[in-house]
Amino acid sequence: MAEETGQERSLPATLKRREEARKKGQVARSREFVTSLLLLGVAGLLYESGSGVYGAAQRLLAGGLAIDRSAAMDPQHALSLVAGLWAQGAMMLAPVLLVTVLASVAGGLALGGWLFSTEALMPDFGRLDPLAGLQRMFSVTGLLELIKAILKALVVGVVALLILWTWRGDFLGLIQTDPHVALVKLGTMCARSFLWLAAASLLVVAFDVPYQIFSLNRKLKMSRQEIQDEAKETEGNPQLKARIRALQKERARQRMMAAVPKADVVVTNPTHYAVAIAYAEGRHRAPVVVAKGMDLLAQKIRETAQEHGVPVVEAPPLARALYRHGELEQEIPFALYRAVAELLAYVYQLRIAPDVAPPDEWQVPEEMDIKQ
């Protein structure tokens, strides 16, 4: 889309774009991070239990070479011996394999989380295009991969040279040491060297992980047109949305008009505003606005109230204040408690004496009576 419209992809990806990319398997992954964890895990295991692995390998080798002639000539016996040797070898390598699996899983979960996507397994024949391959080779990504490879070679080479230079005397001293002792010392030195080289790979990880995150964010960037198209697709057609809003308003109006017959009183302006109030002692802490409207809707509220015998009281300042500051299905504002109490008291008196006169003045705060 960005190429078609000529717009540059310079805006961060939306959450929807990131979720779609994740479903396709496009997440930040660092092979260097996984490799480094793998090397550290195996190196740490060999350093801590290298003597045990050495002893197990020694016993395995001795057992494989110490087969008498009679056992070798018996196929059944020979197969059982070979199976036993395989079992010993598997037991010896099991910790290494377990550390390998754990390191691989931990590396994937730490940078991108758990992800299973079948789309990533689908063949992409476009990657077989030699021209596309050349473009990737001579792109910015290819240049960064080259820099990363050079960095890895430098790190490993420098660390290896430092290890050899630091332990040069120890390596030369192995010549004059008993072979069995020399093998043990050599194994320890190799395990330490392996551990140092694995730790040095973290320097490459420190470069690769931020680069992978940056590369994914750059790949997922969107143009302004793409964001607008996504918003339209997500939120729907504006005409449809307007129709839905109109239906919602109509249903809300129907519910409001259905509540008018249950109101205790309708206060009017007398023509511009109409507000219906209901109060149920024990259920409401204060009177509640059940309906309100202006002009034609106010007229409809008055007519509905009159049809169902709900008192209609003209109190212009109170009607204006309730319309402006009262919310549907909410209690009236605290500042209007006194005025509404006088209104309800008047309505209750009407039930006993229909000719009672309304209050001369409604106690409405001046700041709440906003006139048009």
VOGU-3710 file (C-alpha; in Angstrom, 3 decimals, decimal comma):
1> maeetgqers> 0,000/0,000/0,000  2,812/2,378/0,870  4,519/1,705/-2,438  1,247/2,161/-4,345  0,451/5,515/-2,780  4,035/6,710/-2,747  3,907/7,339/0,981  6,860/6,578/3,195  6,473/4,068/5,994  7,614/6,225/8,875
11> lpatlkrree> 4,920/5,669/11,535  5,130/2,994/14,258  3,095/-0,143/13,682  -0,311/-0,345/15,298  -1,247/-3,068/17,769  -3,355/-4,800/15,098  -0,427/-4,814/12,665  1,843/-6,335/15,330  -0,713/-9,020/16,187  -1,107/-9,962/12,525
21> arkkgqvars> 2,668/-10,105/12,107  2,957/-12,325/15,176  0,384/-14,734/13,749  2,601/-14,994/10,664  5,637/-15,756/12,832  7,196/-12,319/12,458  8,686/-11,660/15,886  12,086/-10,500/17,072  14,373/-13,519/17,220  18,121/-13,596/17,819
31> refvtsllll> 19,975/-16,740/16,855  23,047/-15,305/18,539  21,130/-15,055/21,830  19,980/-18,671/21,640  23,470/-19,818/20,625  25,048/-17,881/23,474  22,669/-19,399/26,044  23,347/-22,831/24,592  27,111/-22,377/24,792  26,937/-20,987/28,320
41> gvagllyesg> 24,725/-23,839/29,493  26,896/-26,582/28,019  30,117/-24,860/29,107  28,825/-24,438/32,660  27,723/-28,080/32,771  31,092/-29,324/31,547  32,942/-27,063/33,956  30,927/-28,271/36,963  30,628/-31,953/36,051  33,423/-32,424/33,539
51> sgvygaaqrl> 35,171/-34,981/35,720  32,008/-37,069/35,862  31,577/-36,910/32,087  35,254/-37,821/31,672  34,883/-40,800/34,007  31,705/-41,966/32,228  33,417/-41,689/28,839  36,401/-43,590/30,161  34,211/-46,409/31,458  32,259/-46,458/28,195
61> lagglaidrs> 35,448/-46,768/26,156  36,856/-49,431/28,440  33,612/-51,385/28,335  33,491/-51,201/24,552  37,059/-52,526/24,200  36,867/-55,188/26,920  34,595/-57,684/25,155  35,814/-61,268/25,349  35,885/-63,453/22,263  33,055/-65,757/23,344
71> aamdpqhals> 30,689/-62,837/23,877  31,626/-61,311/20,529  30,874/-64,587/18,732  27,399/-64,844/20,286  25,058/-62,485/18,352  22,483/-62,339/21,104  25,079/-61,571/23,753  26,803/-59,040/21,496  23,537/-57,195/20,877  22,847/-56,966/24,594
81> lvaglwaqga> 26,353/-55,596/25,190  25,919/-52,991/22,455  22,532/-52,004/23,888  24,134/-51,586/27,300  26,857/-49,375/25,812  24,204/-47,295/24,029  22,352/-46,866/27,313  25,535/-45,740/29,062  26,256/-43,266/26,292  22,717/-41,902/26,444
91> mmlapvllvt> 22,936/-41,480/30,216  26,240/-39,652/29,785  24,871/-37,274/27,152  21,412/-36,785/28,720  22,429/-33,770/30,879  24,043/-32,100/27,861  20,959/-32,700/25,724  18,674/-31,441/28,515  20,696/-28,237/28,903  20,635/-27,801/25,128
101> vlasvaggla> 16,836/-28,060/24,973  16,309/-25,763/27,975  18,697/-23,138/26,601  17,019/-23,209/23,183  13,525/-22,857/24,667  14,601/-20,132/27,120  16,273/-18,141/24,357  13,120/-18,207/22,246  10,788/-17,323/25,122  12,957/-14,467/26,390
111> lggwlfstea> 12,893/-12,608/23,083  9,493/-12,880/21,445  7,676/-15,275/23,746  5,933/-18,528/22,910  4,766/-18,672/19,321  3,387/-21,440/17,130  2,583/-20,390/13,593  1,917/-22,713/10,675  2,261/-19,801/8,238  5,976/-19,652/8,976
121> lmpdfgrldp> 6,261/-23,276/7,767  4,698/-22,573/4,375  7,204/-22,585/1,490  8,085/-19,183/0,068  9,279/-19,698/-3,501  9,990/-15,987/-3,787  13,129/-16,556/-1,694  14,487/-18,712/-4,535  14,657/-15,672/-6,810  18,377/-14,999/-7,455
131> laglqrmfsv> 17,787/-11,280/-8,025  16,012/-10,969/-4,688  18,891/-12,876/-3,104  21,420/-10,449/-4,559  19,353/-7,509/-3,329  19,325/-8,949/0,185  23,051/-9,629/-0,004  23,899/-6,034/-0,922  21,243/-4,382/1,258  21,621/-2,651/4,618
141> tgllelikai> 20,577/-5,897/6,288  23,305/-7,792/4,455  25,865/-5,182/5,499  24,824/-5,466/9,142  25,018/-9,257/8,955  28,556/-8,932/7,581  29,483/-6,589/10,431  28,009/-9,062/12,907  30,011/-11,952/11,411  33,219/-9,904/11,580
151> lkalvvgvva> 32,429/-8,955/15,170  31,921/-12,613/16,091  35,230/-13,603/14,502  37,051/-10,778/16,284  35,524/-11,585/19,657  36,280/-15,308/19,440  39,754/-14,705/18,044  40,744/-12,108/20,628  39,403/-14,153/23,552  41,103/-17,326/22,258
161> llilwtwrgd> 44,445/-15,497/21,895  44,132/-14,049/25,406  43,427/-17,509/26,833  46,361/-19,087/24,998  48,694/-16,277/26,037  47,581/-16,351/29,663  47,898/-20,143/29,983  50,879/-20,655/27,717  53,027/-21,821/30,644  50,365/-24,243/31,843
171> flgliqtdph> 49,982/-25,761/28,392  53,728/-26,254/28,049  53,899/-27,724/31,546  51,566/-30,532/30,533  54,435/-32,131/28,580  56,321/-32,885/31,809  53,233/-34,077/33,727  51,984/-37,630/34,198  49,641/-38,440/31,242  46,652/-39,207/33,460
181> valvklgtmc> 47,097/-36,006/35,469  47,810/-34,085/32,268  44,530/-35,248/30,752  42,613/-34,092/33,825  44,331/-30,689/33,790  43,829/-30,352/30,036  40,148/-31,143/30,415  39,784/-28,498/33,148  41,631/-25,913/31,066  39,493/-26,705/28,006
191> arsflwlaaa> 36,300/-26,391/30,060  37,425/-23,009/31,401  38,398/-21,857/27,916  35,029/-22,999/26,591  33,299/-21,080/29,394  35,243/-17,890/28,638  34,491/-18,164/24,920  30,800/-18,715/25,663  30,753/-15,687/27,964  32,472/-13,619/25,275
201> sllvvafdvp> 29,630/-14,423/22,883  27,425/-12,177/25,047  29,223/-9,231/23,447  27,767/-10,281/20,098  24,355/-10,747/21,744  24,528/-7,182/23,096  24,756/-6,007/19,496  22,381/-8,496/17,867  19,347/-8,300/20,190  18,797/-4,517/19,847
211> yqifslnrkl> 19,400/-4,840/16,115  16,763/-7,575/15,736  14,197/-5,500/17,660  15,044/-2,417/15,593  14,893/-4,420/12,359  11,441/-5,832/13,189  10,073/-2,408/14,133  11,429/-0,927/10,919  9,918/-3,756/8,877  6,495/-3,284/10,478
221> kmsrqeiqde> 6,364/0,504/10,088  3,282/1,858/8,361  2,380/4,795/6,195  -0,336/7,260/7,157  -2,599/5,809/4,447  -2,163/2,284/5,818  -3,150/3,450/9,296  -6,223/5,198/7,913  -7,218/2,112/5,906  -6,768/-0,075/8,973
231> aketegnpql> -8,888/2,278/11,062  -11,672/2,132/8,467  -11,458/-1,639/8,323  -11,477/-1,974/12,099  -14,120/0,584/12,932  -16,305/-0,048/9,909  -17,953/2,149/7,304  -18,729/5,706/8,590  -22,273/5,526/7,171  -22,868/2,196/8,906
241> kariralqke> -21,492/3,608/12,153  -23,828/6,612/11,869  -26,756/4,260/11,292  -25,785/2,216/14,358  -25,519/5,363/16,478  -28,942/6,491/15,249  -30,461/3,135/16,187  -28,823/3,268/19,599  -30,189/6,767/20,203  -33,651/5,663/19,096
251> rarqrmmaav> -33,619/2,691/21,447  -32,395/4,881/24,296  -35,208/7,339/23,541  -37,762/4,515/23,564  -36,498/3,297/26,947  -36,630/6,860/28,246  -40,211/7,412/27,041  -41,223/4,092/28,583  -40,034/5,418/31,959  -42,172/8,583/31,810
261> pkadvvvtnp> -45,406/6,903/32,978  -43,571/5,677/36,082  -42,302/9,177/36,983  -43,620/11,138/39,987  -43,591/14,490/38,217  -42,591/16,200/34,973  -41,179/19,682/35,368  -41,322/21,989/32,312  -40,032/25,315/31,087  -43,031/25,271/29,997
271> thyavaiaya> -42,385/24,557/26,281  -38,628/24,333/25,647  -37,628/21,806/28,330  -39,242/18,864/30,095  -37,645/16,663/32,768  -39,302/13,629/34,367  -38,285/12,757/37,938  -38,947/9,597/39,944  -38,266/8,873/43,590  -38,759/5,538/45,362
281> egrhrapvvv> -38,091/5,729/49,083  -35,842/2,915/50,209  -34,562/2,277/46,656  -33,261/5,713/45,705  -31,031/7,837/47,888  -32,246/10,896/45,977  -34,690/11,611/43,123  -33,576/10,253/39,755  -33,902/11,834/36,298  -35,721/9,223/34,195
291> akgmdllaqk> -36,356/11,323/31,061  -35,477/14,723/29,656  -35,750/16,535/26,359  -36,206/19,841/24,624  -38,591/21,209/21,994  -40,349/18,308/20,189  -39,043/15,687/22,596  -40,140/17,862/25,530  -43,599/18,070/24,006  -43,689/14,280/23,635
301> iretaqehgv> -42,691/13,851/27,293  -45,472/16,235/28,394  -48,075/14,464/26,267  -47,037/11,035/27,555  -47,169/12,282/31,150  -50,630/13,740/30,687  -51,885/10,519/29,084  -50,791/8,517/32,132  -51,828/11,014/34,785  -48,316/12,117/35,766
311> pvveapplar> -48,371/15,680/37,197  -46,806/18,315/34,919  -45,483/21,341/36,819  -44,202/24,534/35,244  -40,992/25,585/36,980  -38,781/27,233/34,330  -35,579/27,768/36,366  -35,729/24,252/37,843  -36,491/22,662/34,459  -33,530/24,448/32,858
321> alyrhgeleq> -31,182/23,483/35,706  -32,262/19,824/35,678  -31,949/19,603/31,898  -28,480/21,171/31,908  -26,980/19,405/34,924  -29,028/16,218/35,378  -27,978/12,924/33,787  -30,387/10,227/32,660  -30,881/7,410/35,165  -28,693/9,313/37,642
331> eipfalyrav> -29,520/11,111/40,854  -30,172/14,828/40,625  -27,286/17,194/41,476  -26,838/17,885/45,179  -27,336/21,641/44,661  -30,909/20,996/43,455  -31,972/18,808/46,398  -33,924/21,624/48,091  -35,741/22,753/44,959  -36,707/19,186/43,984
341> aellayvyql> -37,819/18,470/47,570  -40,167/21,460/47,354  -41,387/20,176/43,971  -42,148/16,679/45,290  -43,805/18,123/48,394  -46,049/20,204/46,138  -46,904/17,106/44,044  -47,774/15,093/47,143  -50,044/17,957/48,300  -51,791/17,912/44,902
351> riapdvappd> -52,885/14,339/45,554  -54,782/15,558/48,635  -55,851/19,053/47,516  -55,849/19,476/43,710  -56,283/23,270/44,002  -53,157/23,902/46,106  -50,952/26,674/44,696  -47,339/25,992/43,619  -44,443/27,732/45,392  -43,928/31,365/44,451
361> ewqvpeemdi> -40,193/30,859/43,913  -38,036/27,800/43,285  -34,783/27,585/45,253  -32,431/27,100/42,296  -28,828/28,350/42,616  -28,189/31,143/40,186  -25,076/29,474/38,713  -27,137/26,395/37,729  -29,923/28,276/35,939  -28,266/28,838/32,577
371> kq> -30,669/30,562/30,246  -30,415/30,288/26,481
//
